[in-house]
């Protein structure tokens, strides 16, 4: 049962990783990170739903933009994989198990994830 729990945490972590890459790209350029739709930095084409699936879309598109065929930087894939792995690692270190999880553990885990997110974004600048 815990394998599915950790798999879910990995998927959630990759979603956060995808957001981190967006934030790391846009914050220095003073662009909106919440309301502006994701786009290719080369051709500025808005990305479709399937283009936004972390890891899978990168692999499926073979690391290239679907629209302009320009190469997508590998750092996007790396950060998504690392974020997913980090979510799982933190859960493992906190000994989170779906059968015994309680509100205190959820709060501690959430604060640790937020802390790591803050560190990632601050260290980029």
N, C-alpha and C positions, 0 to 999 in steps of 0.2 A: 504494500500500500504506500509506503514512503517513497518508492521510486516515482510514482505518479505525482506525489506532492512535490518532490524535488524537480521533476520535469516541468511542472506548472511554474515553479519558482524560476527555473531557467528561462522559460518562455517570457515570463513577466520581466525578468532581468534583461533579456534581449530587447524588449520594447523600450525599457528605460535607456539601454545603450544606444538605441536608435535616436531617442530624444537627445541624449548627450551629444551625439555627433552633430545633430542639428543645432543645438545650443552653442557648441564650441565653434561652429562655422559662422553662426549669425551674430552672436553677442559682440565679438570684436568689430563687426561691421555695423553695429547698432541697428540690426534688423529685428523685426518682431519674431518672437519664438513661439507664440501661442496662437495667433489668429491667421497668420499667413500660411497658405498651403505649401507643402513640400514641393520642391522643384529641382530640376537638374541644374547644378551650378554652371554648366557649360552652355546649354541651349535654352535654359530658363523655362523648359516645358514643365507644366504641372504633372506631378507623378500620380499615377492611378493607384487604386487600392492595392492591387497585386504587386505593384512596384515597391510598396512600403513594408512588406513582410520581412522582418529582420532575418538575416542569414540566407534564408531560402531564396528570396528574390535576387540577392547578389549572386548566389551560385547558379540559379536558373538563367539569369541574364549573362552569365560568364564574366561578371565584373565590368559590364559595359552598359551605358545608357540605352534603353530600349528605343529611344527616339533619335538621338544623334550619333549613337554608336561610339561615343567617346568613353575612354576607360574611366571607371570609377575607382577612386583611391582605395587601396586595401585596408587603410586605417578604419574605414567604416565597418568592414567585416570584423576586423580584430577587436575593435571596441565593443561591438555587439556580443561577440563570443566571450570576451573578458567580463562584461557586465553580467551576462547570464551565469557564467561560472562563479562570479563573485557573490551573486545572490544565493546560489546553492551552497557555496563555501561558508558564508555567514550563517545560513540556516543550520548547516552541519555543525559548525562550531558552537552555536547556541543550543545544539541538541534538540532542534525542533522536530517533532514527530506529530503527524496528523492525529494520532490516537490520543495524545496527551497534551496537545497545545492548549495554552491558556492565555488570557488577556495580557498578563504581565509579559509573557514571552513575545507575544505579538507586538506589544509596545516597544520592548527592547530591540527587537529585530528591526522594526520600522525606523526607530531613531538611528540605529547603526547604518541602515541603508541610506537614510537621508544624510548622515554625516559623510559617508563615502561619496555620495553624489556631490556634496558641497566641495569636498577635497578635489574630486576630479575636475569640476568646473573652475575652481580657483587656481589649481595648478596649471591649467591650460593658459591662463593669461599672465 
